[in-house]
Amino acid sequence: MQEYDLIIIGGGPAGLAAAVSAKDQGIDSILILERDNQLGGILNQCIHNGFGLHTFKEELTGPEYSQRFIDKVTDLKIEYKLNTMVLDINSNKQVTAVNTEDGILELKAKAIILAMGCRERPRGALNIPGSRCAGIYTAGTAQKYVNVEGLMPGKEVVILGSGDIGLIMARRMTLEGANVKACVELMPHSSGLKRNIVQCLDDFNIPLKLSTTIINIHGHDRLEGVTIAQVAANRKPIKGTEEYIACDTLLLSVGLLPENELSRKANVVLNKVTGGPIVDESMQTSIAGIFTCGNVLHVHDLVDNVTTESYTAGKNAADCIKGIHQEGQSVEVFATEGVRYTVPSTINPKNIGNGIDVRFRVGEVHKSAYISVYFDDVREMHLKKKILTPGEMESVKLTKAVFDKYSDCKKITIKVEKE
Amino acid sequence: MSTRELTCIGCPVGCALTVELKGKEVISVSGNNCKIGENYGKKECTNPTRVVTSSVSVSGGESAVLPVKTESDIPKELIFDCVKALKGVIVKAPIHIGDVVLENVLNTGVNIIATKNINVV
């Protein structure tokens, strides 16, 4: 059984940044396992721009952003295997993988970083009635067809859900000559970034129909149309609001699910809200020595946030391998009153350096509200926000100084307050 | 005097901007948290522009499609013509990020450049 200090599962933006960070901390024995035929992960098909404003202070496309990290991995001579599928990991940090060159690989690591990313919620998870015809794709599948394979999935398009990939594909398909007739969103607000509503829908006069959903799918062999209807506050369709839209293509952009099949095999405890592992301040899961970062941990809006989170995971995995990772007393972080979850869930102040960003999402839209952070019963932070929406990840920076101030604190609570 | 409500697209924060106009002249931009928002507000009301991203075909490469972008922003009303200008363009591998795929697209003075490295098969 071949041994490495660190095995990273996934060669997308999370895995690449984690590898670079661990190497910078002096770890030489690193292996990245990637199932695709190239490094870079989902960024390879995200050919639009808007990546890297925080990390590089310039606006890059997805492939340009990932190439910066691929170059670093190459320069640092970090080992990676492409076309390699990890079949199993266990809590002893043994990894079983397979590819056509090595056959079955049995590997062992001192630390593992889970960076497998996420996958799209498919039609089967939606309970839309109607025909099982061709022409229904997840938005990311259509994105791969258009941007990587050079194929157009259809001409008359309706998009269900207003996730960012759906919005980006509304623009992309329009530019490639398709007629995008509507973007239909069940919720009363968009789940995508505001800038994408402007530059992908408004720029092309594509209507965004909020509080509306698809109630029937028509077509025998190929999709012929969908019936949409407005929904009431309980999200049930309102009779009399039905409208038929003829189309040959339906794109689904209805959420992303962290891909944690391998994590489960290693008995990593998952968070019911995010679908990703529960982690501490070091991005360490419930199993010592198994770390995680990126969309497999919780779904991000911005790759820049994935990169910083992955640097943290890589550095801490390195500390763990070197035996200098600090164990001991942790403070629990609770999400309540409008805050759906936090990453991390526990914080050991000894491992945070000068401070730590706690990331979270709210459950609904709040206008003119406050994000409050309580250390036990004391409100330490009270941040005014013009708008909070579920589609945009929020974060608060907790400094080392504030942990020193509340050195006996047992519990940190993050909540939304009206005043 | 008139006002326009905009959402800044300069970064993912998406500031809600209010632009005050006198005829076609911008008097003030408010609601922005940084200089990008001020510039976007002014430009969007006078000469709106966008960076355009698309793709072209590749011959002899590891991948059949090359993603490309305009090197800088071009007038918004030229987006469709810009994508049309790329139809039929075939580039030969190897290709490096930043290679010029089409010079001076639509006489804008802006080049179309490659955004991915593609090796020879």
Interface residues (C-beta under 8 A of the other chain):
Chain A: N44 I47 H48 N49 G50 L53 E59 L60 T61 P63 E64 Q67 V146 N147 V148 E149 G150 L175 E176 L193 K194 R195 I197 V198 Q199 D203 D301 L302 K386 I387 E392
Chain B: L6 T7 C8 I9 G10 C11 P12 G14 A16 R50 V51 V52 T53 S54 S55 S57 S63 A64 V65 P67 K69 K76 I79 F80 V83 I97 T115 K116 N117
